[in-house]
């Protein structure tokens, strides 16, 4: 195993969760979020499908980032074209727990009940969730922009390093 492989294994992982069919503003925010996540050299984790997942993956790919998609279906080929590593689960929405478990911290963008289930899993597993125009629940810390989300993520990782 070379040094780059070792760095990737230790890289911080940011989960991006959100809807399959969001509006144009949410797609634009998700794409910018993906770019910013990649610029920080974090691995982007998502459900690997369309909507927010695809937009964030597109942004991360454009910035040279690594995207891992944990898919609901049985075929890795179902992933959006910007996923670098796809993992088929055959679990449908139950795969949402795996998305959450494989992220150190999460950002919810838009979203419906699937996103709410991921927010719930995050609470069960003790994960922090920042939210951009998503569910207004106690489990989500609202942010106003992709830039603020990434700044909060930076602070989250800095605080976890010092504890």
N, C-alpha and C positions, 0 to 999 in steps of 0.2 A: 504494500500500500504506500503510495507516495504522499508527500506533504499536502498537496491539494485535496486528495481524498480524505485525509485526516481533518483538514479544515472544514470540509463540507459536513463531515459527521458531527462536528461540534458546533456548527452554525446555529444561530437562533432561528426559530421557526415562528412565523406569523401566519395565523389562520385568517383568511378573508371569507366571510360568509355573507350570503345575500340571495336575493331573488333571481329566479330564472327569466323573468320578463319585466325588468324595471324600466322606468322612464329614462329618457336621454340624459338627464342631469345625473342620475345615479350611475349610469354606465360611464359617463365622463369622470365622475369622482372615483369610481372603482379603478379605472385605467390609470389615473394619476396616482392613486394609492399604490397600485402595483409597481409603478415606476419608482416611487419613493422607497418602497420596501426593498426593491432590488438594489437601489443606490446605497442602502445601508448594509448590503451584503447579507440580508436575512433570506431564508428560504420561504417562499410563499406556499402555503398549504391551502387547498380548497377542495370542494366537491368535484372539481374537474369538468363540470358541464357548461351550460350556457349562461347568459345574463351577467350578473356581477362576477361570477367565477371566471368566465371567459374574458371579460373586460380587464379584470385585475391581472390575469395571466398574460394578456396581450401587453399590458404596461410593463410588467416584470420582464418579459422576454425582450421587449424593445430596449430595456436598460441593462440587458445582459444577465438577468437574474435566473435563478433556478425555481421551477414550478413543479410541485408535487400535487397530483390530483387523485383523490380517493373517491372512486366511482361507485354509484349505486348498482350498476349492472354487472354482468358476467364477462364483459369484453373490454379489454384495454383500449380498443379502437374507438370506443364511444366517447373518449375524452375530447375536449375541445382542442383545436390544432396548436395551442400555445402551451400545453402541458408537456413538460420534459419527461417526467416519470409518472406513469399512470398505474394505479393499483385497482384492479377489479375486485369487488367484494361480493356481488350477488345479493346484497343485503337491503337494497332499496333505501328508504329513508333511515333505516337503522344504521347505515354507514355514517350518519351525522355524528354519532358518538366517536367514531374513529377519526373524523376530521378534527374534533375538539381535542381528543387525547394526544394527537400528534402535533399540536400547536402549543407553543409556550404562552402565547397571548393571542387574542382574537380581535378582529374589527368586523362589526356587522354593518353592512351598507344596504339600506332599504330592506326588503325581504318580507316574506309572509310566514306561514306557520312552520315551514321547514327551518327557517332562520330562527324562529322562536324556540324550536326544539333544540337547536344547537346552543342557543343562549342558555336554555335550561340545563343541558349537559355540562356546559361550562361551569354553572353553579354547583352542580353535583360533584364535578371533578376539581373544583377550586381554582378555576381559570379566570383571568381578568378579561373583560370584554369592553371595548370602546365602541361607540355607536355613532354612525353618521346617517341621520334621517332614517332611523329604524325604530324598533319597538321602544316605547317610553316605559321601561320597567326598572325597578331598583337594581337589577343585575347588570345594567348597562350604564357605563359612564359616557354621557354624550360628548361628542366633539363636533366642531363646526366645519372642519375641512380635512382633506387628506393630510395636509401639512401638520395640523394639530394632532391628528391621530398618530403620525410617525414620531412627532416630538414626545407624545405621551408614552409611546412604545420605547423610545430611547431611555426615558426616565425610568420606566418599568424595569428594563434590563439593568440599568445602572444601580437601581435600588436592590435588585435581587443579587447583584454581584457583591454588594457591600453587606448583605445580611448573612 
